[in-house]
Amino acid sequence: MTTLSYVVLGTIFCVTPAGVIWLCRRFPLLDKLGPMMVLYAIGIVIGNLPLDIPGMATVQEIATSVTIPLAIPMMLFSCRFTRSDAGTQLKTIISGFLSVAIAVVVGYVLYGQHIPQGDKIGGIMSGMYTGGMLNAAAIQAIFQVEEQSYVMMCSYDIVISFLYLIFLVSVGYKIFRRLYGESGTKELTASEQAELDRQLAEAKRNPYAGLWSREGLRELGKIVGVTIVVVALSALATLPFADEWFMVIFILVLSTLGVASSFIGRVQRLERSFDIGMYLIYIFSIAMASMADFSELKLADGLNQIMFLTITVFGSLLLHAVFCRFMRVDADSMSVSSVSFINSPPFVPMMVAVLQNKKTLIVGLGAGIVGYALGNHFGVLMASLLERL
């Protein structure tokens, strides 16, 4: 019976994301919510059913501990670093990281220190709002934050980040343009127009189409092979350290090797690596959400977490706007890079289309790529800082 439960639960965790992705592409309302929010909701329902499911804890542990080490290098293989608009990119990156750091510290002092493991939650948020959900999951693996706290943080984040995005695409960018004294209309070169068109088309395509074809399976095999090599080297790098340092060293070395691998030509040509890694994050999300026991949650902790997240998201936006203005970064580049940090790079083409200023595309994508690459290191550093406050 237990073996059957393992198979059924493993199948549910692995197959459900595919069904959710299909539904999101078919129904606009679900598409606006996004696969991550839907999967968290499904996982929460599974985890809080009044049923004693044999083998549930074992499958959850395997799903959450295996997916992240595989997803990190896969998603980082797709990093592309360019020299285009390097000066503006550097300014937005410095401003973005500094803004998140200050906002997290303020939010922690006011609300975060009243949350169980608040310093570690702050570290997760620091990585998440400079990189993305990949970084949040990786830092959670490092610190082993309680499942309930992590799932609730991610659930609140989805809502608050959505409100942030709605504000920015509706009136926010207009406010910043006016404050900066800019119109935001710029002409594009032919190559810039082509790059934007490619990114917009990329955002609309089904990333998993053709995966099970002969060519797709061949590429999948290469992605898995390179990933296993990177994971093995990262594990070897932890041998000189004490056991309690294993996860910290392992994740940070894994991130570093993932970025380093992105400079290898053959690895760069593995076009599906990011999407395969993202699918693993989806599996992690539903499995992690199913581990949350809402009967043990405290309302006061939830309110403190909401305020901690709100201050971090909107406080970092305000600080980013001030710092970018001081460094003479234009309003549109500031807005796009902020979206890249807070909502992650896949939202950049949409924001560029809203702004109708396609020159900001490379700046936004560049900021997000650096966020992915450095988010884990930054999150660990911030958690150490908060622990000492």
Secondary structure, 3 states (H helix, E strand, C coil): CHHHHHHHHHHHHHHHHHHHHHHHHHCHHHHHHCHHHHHHHHHHHHHCCCCCCCCHHHHHHHHHHHHHHHHHHHHHCCCCCCCCCHHHHHHHHHHHHHHHHHHHHHHHHHCHHHCCCHHHHHHHHHHHCCCCHHHHHHHHHHHCCCHHHHHHHHHHHHHHHHHHHHHHHHHHHHHHHHHHCCCCCCCCCHHHHHHHHHHHHHHHCCCCCCCCCHHHHHHHHHHHHHHHHHHHHHHHHCCCCCHHHHHHHHHHHHHHHHHHHCCCHHHHCCCCHHHHHHHHHHHHHHHHHCCCCHHHCCHHHHHHHHHHHHHHHHHHHHHHHHHHHHCCCCHHHHHHHHHHHHHCHHHHHHHHHHHCCHHHHHHHHHHHHHHHHHHHHHHHHHHHHHHCC
